[in-house]
């Protein structure tokens, strides 16, 4: 048996171990295949292909029955969709893998019933893969990874050696970058090793840094040439970083001293970053990787959801990667936690002032129990930096069917979701494009294009627009406003002003433990500082710099005041209870002493007419004095007083010195004296046949206070 962790590391970065990962199939030589490279139709591709643009083919079909597991990215207001799986009719079960290439214009308004999907020419070189990732810079797409078809109707589709495919947006052309090699660097010991293709990992692009990341995933016979189907899939925990061409990265050894990445970019395979090298940092696939700026020097990455074929990742604890330190940490969350799931989709929206970043996660599926997977259609928000989960109320809305493997992207503060595997819920889901307003938490019938201004090409919040010296905030967040459901948890207002600026479950290390988010000044359209609170959309919402009491602060103050009053009341009751208990014990002791002296007198007067009833003739109405064996009758019949099962003389109530009541023996023919003045009332309350209790004092404070005051 091979060590799966070692095998995964070797297989991801070195072609020298392919003989270990195959079943005596095709052997690689220095990263090159022993047979000619082939395209998706298994046709030979000439070596000159890597240095030239590819010929265009027929336009990709825009209208399909179902589509899922595609790769997607937004560049300058255009959403690009590549490959994945698709069917053209409900009965289709094979040949679903494709390299369709589509675009969706987000600079124009359209209805979800007729989205502005455009079929672009199918490239002749990039493979038909699903569950890979499209990294994107400000002018290019980079296709990394993906899984080849495992269910073709004819023949066998064999993965080809990995090559990165770049689509240059301005020239609308594809280019192949063959034989990529890793470069060593911070927490990345692998150097000059071939980069392998992984699938079902979690990817994210950070154009402002000029980098793309791919976390986890797996290697198997459908990703790696020469891997036998008899060898089990290997799951990964590595983080592959790709530095875009022409961008510096001081954490990569080959880019030291400010050197910029060459035409092929630079790869760093991070395998020993902080918790990543420790037991308990799980391998995973089919999860999410999301970028949040404002923390640390370069922002953080958050890894959510996913799992393997045996274990799944809980979301009450989030793995956080500090980009500037190349190190992983763990952060606990608060609030109700989503169920475990794989293949959800998510976007991140930035508050106007940067005081909070809200991750919206939709759908995914639960694979447990095996063969009975369930697709979700719930929406969750993880608000950062408080790290609190909030379930979105979707009642009364037309919510899309549960799905997994959809792609979600954000532009103009709206989430655009495309496709997704829906199980048996739908035979067709066409056109399969949905829009969710992240500010109102509503599913919409149309996508609404907004004018972010000529100086805001990246669709950032107005206060976070990039300039010559600052890369600005998150792309796509323009016009986003923090929804009420989030404000009620973190405080502030629609523009931001969050009052909770650190994790609720305190961070112990990393940038979340040492700093707060980078915030921005929000202004009105006329340039004045926004200070008031009014309706959405007019720019006059409260700014984070005003002194208006925050909702959260008010709630905390009210709760603190209530607790203070309650504490004072309990202290008062405790004082009264101790005083009343002391008085009770004094009177109980006096009563017992009097009883003892009367019993001695009765013994001396035996035969003088003091006859007690037998125990079989006890009065049915009596009360026990706690701490004493005395049971006092409530009627005046002579001889009705008894102690337990012992015979005892009858007693009646008389007035003793000082106004307190005492128990004396009743003489023949005597009557019970009952006085109900206020003083007598207090003593009867004290000797009401029960020892005082703290709960009783709490429930009847006035009565207890009256007794004590008459002491």
N, C-alpha and C positions, 0 to 999 in steps of 0.2 A: 504494500500500500504506500502511495506517495503522500507526503505531507502536503495537504491542500493549500495551506498558507504559503509555504515555500514555492509550491508549484505555480500558484497564482502570480506571485511576484516575478518569478522567472519567465512565465509565459507572457506576461504583459510587456516585458522590456527586452527580451532576448530571443533571437531566432535560433540560438545554439541549442535550445532545449526542445525544439519541435519534435525531435525524435522521441522525446519522453512523453510528449502530449499526443502522439498519434498511434495508430495501429499499423505501423509499417506502411504508411501511405506515402504522401509526397514529402520529400525532404527539401528543406530550404538551404541555400548556399549563400552565406553572407547577406541574408535578407532578401534574396531574389528567388523567384520560383524556378523549379527545375523544368517547368513547361511554360510556354508563352502565356503572358497575361491575357485574360479574356474579359469581354464586357458582359453585360447582364444576359445577353443571348449566347454566351460562350463563344463569341467570335474573337479572333486574334486582334490585339491592339498593338500597333507598332511602337517601337521605342521612342519615336519622334513625338509621340502623343504628349509626353510629359512637358514638352517645351513649346507647345502650340495650342491655340484655342481649338476647341472641338467643333465639328460640324453640327449644325442644328438639324433637328428632325421635326416630325409633325408636332403640332401643338398638343399639350397635355389635356385630357378631358377634364372639364370643370364640373360637369354634372355626373355624379355617381350615386349609387344606392346607399352605401355605407362607406365611411373612411375612418381609420383609426391608426394610432401608433406612428403618425407622420412626424417629421422634424419641422420646426417653425422658427421664425425670427422676424423682427421688424427693423427695417432700415429706412430712416427718413420718411416715415409715414406710410410705408408700404409693407404689408404683411406677406411674407413668403412662406409657402408650404412645399415641402419636398418629401417624396417617397411615402413610405409607410405601407399600409394595406388598404385595399378598397375593393368593393364589389360593384358590379354594374347591374345586377339583378338579384332578387331575394334568394334564389336557389343556389347561387354561386358559393362554393366552399373551397375551391383551389385557385391557384394562380392569382392570389390577391396581392402579392408583393409587387411594387411598381417603383418607377423613378419619375412619376409625374411631378411637374414643377409648375406651381400656381402662384398667383399674386392676388392680393385683395387690397384695394385702395382705401386707406383710412383718412384721406384728405377730403372725401366726399361723403355725404349722407346717403344711406341706403336702408332698405327694409330687410329684415332677417329672412323674409320669404323670397327675396331676390337679391342676395348679396352680390357685390361687384367683383365676383371671382373671374379671373382671367387665366386661361391656359397658356403657359409659356412653352417654348419649344423643349421637347424632351432631349436632354443631353445624351450623347452617344457613349460617354465614358463613365460618369459617376454611376455606381451600382444601385440596384434596387434593394434598399435596406429599410428596415423599420427599427424603431427604438434606439436610434443613434441621437446625434444632436447637431444643430446648426449654430455654431458660434458666429457672432457677427461683430464687425467693427463699424465704423461710420460709413464705410463704402464697400464692404465685402461680406460675403458669407463663406463659412468654412465648414464643410461637411465632415464630421468625425464619427467614427464607429458605426454601429448598427448591426443588425442580425440579417443574415440571408434567409431565403425561403426554405422552410423545412417541410412544406407540403405542396410540392409542384405536381401537376397532373402528368407530366412526362419527364423522365430522366431524373437526374440529381443536380441541384445547383450547388456548386462547390465555391466556398469563399475564396476570393483572390487576396493576395498579400495587401496589407493596408497601405493606402496612399491617401493623403489629405487632398480633398477637392475644394478649390477656391472659385467662388463666383464673383466676378468683378461687376458691381452694379452699374457704374457709369458706362462700361463697354458691353454689358450684357453677355459676357463670355466666361467659360469655365477653363480652369487650369489645374493640372495635376501636379502635386508635390510628392514625388516618390521617395521611398526608402528613408522615412524620417527617423532621426536618432535622438535619444535623450541627451540632455546636458546636466551634469551634476550641479548641485547648489545647496541652499539651506534645507536641511532635513530631507535631502534627496540624494542618496548615495549612488544611485544608478547613473552611469555616465557612458555616453557613446553606445548605448544599446538600442536595438531596433524597437520602435514603438508599435505595439500590437493594437488590433481593433477590439474594443470591448462593446458590449451592448447592454441595454436596459439599465444603464447608469443614470445619474442625475447630472445635468449640465446647466451652466449659466454663463452668460457673457457679461463682461464689465467693460464696455467701450471706453469709459472715461479713464481706465487704467491701461487699455490696450491689451486685455487678456481674456482668455476663456478658460473655464475649468470643467472637469468631468470627474465625478466622484462615484467610486464603486462600480457596479455592473458585474458582468460575468464574462468568462471565456468558455467556449464549447465548440462543437463541431460545426456550428453555423456562424461562427465569427472568425475562426482561425483555420487557415489551410493546414491540412495534414492531421487534424485532430479527429481521432476515431470516435464514432458514435458510441462505442463501448466504454469510453472513458467519461466519467461523470463531469458535469459542469462544475467550474470553479468560480466561486464568488470572490469579489475583490473588496478591499478597503482603502485602496490607494486613491490619491487625488492627483490627476494629471492636469498640469497647468500648461497652457499654450500662450506664448507671447507673440502677438501679431507682428508681421513684418514692419520694420522701421520704428519699433517701440523699444525703449530701454527697460531693463529689469535688473536691479542690483542684487537680487537674490539668486540669479542664475550665474554660474561660474563663467560661462563663455561670454557673458555680457558685462564683465567687470569693467570698472572705470568709465561708466556711462556709455558703453558701447551699445548700439541698437541692433535688434534682431535683423538677420538677413532676409532675403526674399522668401525663404522657406519658414521663417519664424523660428521659435525656440521652444523646446519641450522640457519640462521638469517634472519628474515623477516623484511626488512627495509621499513617503511611506513611513517616516518616523517622526512626524510632527506632534509633539506633546502626547496626548492620550492615545493617539493613533498607534503607537508602538506598544501599548499596554494591553493586558488581558481585559476583556470586557468591551473593547471598541469593536463593534460587530462588523462583519462583512455584510454588504447589502446591495440589493438591486431594486429597480422600480420605485425609487423614492424621488425626493425633490431636493434641489439645491438653489438657494435664493440669496441674492446680494442685498445687503443693507448698508448704506454709507453712514458716515457721521461718527463711527466708533473706531478708535485706534487711528493710525495714520492713513490707512487705506480702506477702511471699512471691514465688514465681517461677512462670512458666508454661513448660512444656516442649513443644516441637513435634516429633513423631515421625512417621516413615513418610510415605506419600503421594507424589505426583508429578504429572506432566502426561501428555499423550499422546505425549511424546517422551522425557522424562527422569524418573528416579525418585530419591527421597531415600535416601541411604545412612544407616544407623543407627550408624556408628562415630563420628559427630559430631552433636551435638544442639544445636539452636537453643534458647537460654534467654532468656526475657523477664523482666526485673526490673520488677515492677509499679510500685513506688514511683518508679523512675527513668524509666519509659516507654522503655526501651532494650533492644535485643536484643544478645546475646552468643552465642558458640559454645563448646561444651564437648566435648572428646574423651572417648570411652568406653574401657573396657578389657574384656577377656574376649572370648569368641567372639561374633560379631555376627550378628543375625538377617538372613535374606535380605531384599532389597527387597520391599515389598508395599504394597498400598493397601487401604483399608477394613477394617483390623483393629479390634478393640474392646479397651478397657483400663480398669482402675480403679487407684486409688492407696490403699494401706493404710499407716497410721502405726503405728510401734512404740509400745508403751505409754509409753515415756519420751521419745519424739520424737527419738531419736538416729538413726533411719533412717526413710526413706519408701520403700516398695517398689511399683514400678509393675508390674502384671501385664498382659501383652499376649497376646491369643489370636487366632489365625487371620489372616484377610486373604487376599488373593490376589495372585498374580504375573501380570501381563498380558503378559509376554514369553515366547515370541514371540506376535505378534498372532494372535488367533483360537484360541490354545491355552492360555488362562489356567488356572492351577492354584490351587485353594483349599487353604489350609493349616489344619492342626489342631494346630499346635505351640503351646506355652505358654512365654513368656519372662518373666524378671524383670529389670528395671533398678533396681538398688538405689542410692538416693541417700542421702548425698552422694558415695559413692565412684564413682558412675557406672560400675558394673560390670554387664555383662550376664551372666545366668545362665540356661541352658536347663533347664527343668523336666523331670525324668524322669517320663514318663507311662506307662511300660511296665507291662503287666498291668492297666491300668485300662480302663473302658468310656468311651473318649474320644469326644465328639461328632464327627460328620463335619466335614471341613474346610468352612469357610464364610467369607463376607465380607459386610459390611453388617449384622452383628448388633449389638445394643446390649448393653452390659455396665454394671451398676451394683453398688455395694457397700452392704451393710447387715448389721450383726451379724458383721462380719468374713468374710462370704461374698459371692462374686461371683455375681450372677444374670444369666445370659445369655439373651436372647430372640431367636429367629429367626435370620436370616442366609441369604444366597444360597449354595446348596450345589451349583450346577451340575447335572450329570446324576447325582449320587450318589444322590439320593433323589427319589422321585415326590411324597412327602408327608413332612413333618417336623412331625407334630402330637402333642402341643401345642407342641413346639419351645421348651421352657423348660428350662434346665439350671442346675445349682448346683455351684460349685467352692469347696471349703474352702481359703481362702487360707493358713491356718496349717499344715494337714497336707498340702497340695498334692495333694488327692484330689478326684475328681469324685464327687459324692454323689447318692444316690437321693431325698433330700428336702432341703428348706430347713427349718432349725431356728430358730424364733423364740426370742429371749432377752429377759430382763427387764433392761434397762439402768438402770432406776430412774426414778422420777417426775421427778427433776431433770435427766434426760439425754435430752431430747426429740430431740436431734440425733444420738444414737447415737455419741457421741464416746468415746474411751478414757477410763477412769475418772479418770485424772490430768489429763485435758485438757478437762473439762466447762466449757462457757461459763458466764459469770456476768455480773453487771452491768457489770463493767469490762474483761472479757476475752472475746473471741469464741470462745475455745477452739480445739480442734484440728479435724482432718478429720472430716467427718460419715461415719458408716457403719463406722468402724474399731473399734467396741466389741468387746472380747474377742479382737481379733486378736493373734496371737503370731508372732514372727519365726520362720520355718521353719529347720530345720537346714541346708538347702542355702544359705541366706543367711548364717547364723551362721558357717559354715565359711569364708566369704569376707571378712566384715567384722568378725568377732569379736563378743563380747558373749554374750547369752543370749536367751531367748524374750521377755523383757520389753524388750529393747533393749541398752543398754550397749555400743553399737558402738565398737570401738577405731579404726576407720578413719572419721574425721570430716571428710575432705576428699577431693576427687577424686583418684583414683590418677594420672591424667594431670593434672598441676597446672593449676589455673585461673589465667589471666593477668589477668583483669579481672572486674568484677561482684561480686555478693555472695558467690559461691562462693570467690572469691580472698581476700576480706577477713574472712570470718566463719565461724562454725560454727552448726549447727542449734540452735534453741531447745529445751532439754530440760526435762523435768518430773520431779518426785520421785514414785516409784511406791511405794504403800503396800499392806499387806495389808488384808483386810477388817476387822481389828480396829484399824486405824489405825497399826500399827507399820510401820517402814520395812522393805520386803522385802529380805532380805539372803541368804537361803539359796537352794539349788537343789534342786528336787524335781519331781514329776510335774506335767504341765500341768493347769490348771484349779483348783488349790487356792490360788492366790495367793501361794505361797511361793517363787516363782522368784527368782533372783538379781537384785538391783537394780543399776543402773549405778554406784552409789556405793560398792560393796564393793571390797575390796583383793585379792580372789582373782585369781591370775594368769590372764590371758586366753589363750584358745587361740592366737590369732594371735601374741601376745607370746612364748609358749612356742616356737612353731614358728620364729619369727624368731631366738630365742636359740639353739635347737638348730642351725639352719643356720649362724649366725654362729660357733658353737663348732667345727663341722665344718670350716668354711672356714679358721679360725685354725690348727687342727691340720694341715690340708693344706698351708697356707702354710709352717708351720714345717718340715714334712717335706720339702717341695720345696727350701727353703733349705739344709737339711742335705745333701740329695742333690747340690745344686749345689756345695757345698763339697767333698764327697768326690770328685765328678766332676773338678773342677779339679785336685785333688791327684793323682788317679790318672792323669789325662791328662799332667800334668807328668812324673811318673815314667816313663810309657810313652815319651814323647819322648826322655827322657834315655837310656833303654835302647836305643831304636831307633838313636839317634845313635852309641852305643858299639858296637853291632853292626855298623853300616856302617863305622866306623873299623877294626874288627878284620878285616872282610872285605877292605877295601882293602889292609891290610898283608899279609894272607895271599896275596892275588893277586900282590903283588910278590915274595913268597918263592917262589911257584910258578914264576914266570917265571925265577928264578935256578936252580931245580932241574929245568929241563926235561929230559925223558928219564930221570928218576930213578924212574919207575914210577908217577907220578900221571896216570892216564889217565881222562879224563871220557868218559862215554857221549855218544853223539850225541843230538841233540834228538829223534830218532825213537824213542829208547829211554827216554824220561822215565818216571819212576814215575807211575802213575795217581793216587796218593794224595798230595795236597799242600794247603797252606793259604797264602794270601797275607797278608803283613804289610802292612796299609794304610799308605800313605805310602812304601813301599819296593818295589823291584823284586824283592826276595828271596822265593823260594818254598821252604819248608822241607818236606822229606820226612818222613813219619811212620814209615818203615822204616829198618833199619840197613844196607841194602845200600850198599857203598862206591860212590861215584860217582853216587848217586841224587839229589843236591842240585843244583838248577839255578836259574838266574836268568832268568826270562822265556824267550826263545828262545836266549839266549846260553849257551855252555858255562861251567861253573863247577865248582870243586873240591868234592868231597864233604866234608861237615862232620859232626862228631859232637859230642855234648854233654859238656863237662867242667865241673869245679867251679873257678870263679875266685875270687880273694880276695874276702872279704866275703860269701860265700855266694850271690852271684848267678850265674846261668848265663851262659856266653859260648860263642860258636861258634868251634871250632878245626878246622884241617884234619885229616882222618883219615889215619893212616898205614896202610900195607899190613898186613893182619891185625889191625888194631885193632878193638875191639868198642865198641858204644855203651854208655856208662855211664848208667844211669837210677836216680836217687835220688828217693824219694817221701817224704822227711821233710817236716815241716810247713813248713820254710823253703822247700824246693824247691817245694812245692805253691803257695806264695804267688807265687813268681817265675813259675812256669808259668802261673798265672792272669793275671799281668801281661802275659806274652808269649805269649798264647794265639792269636797270629796275627791279632788284630783290634784296631784302635784302640778304646779305651773309648768308650762312648756314654752320654748322660744317661739314656736309657730303660733301658739295662742296669744302671746304678747304681740306678735306682728299683726295678727288679725284683729285684735281688740286692744289697741294701744291706750285708748282713753280710759277703759275700764281698769287696766293694769296701773295706769298712772294714778287714778283715784285711790286705789288701794295703798300704793306706796306713799302718797302724800298724807294719808291718814295715820301713818305709822307714828 
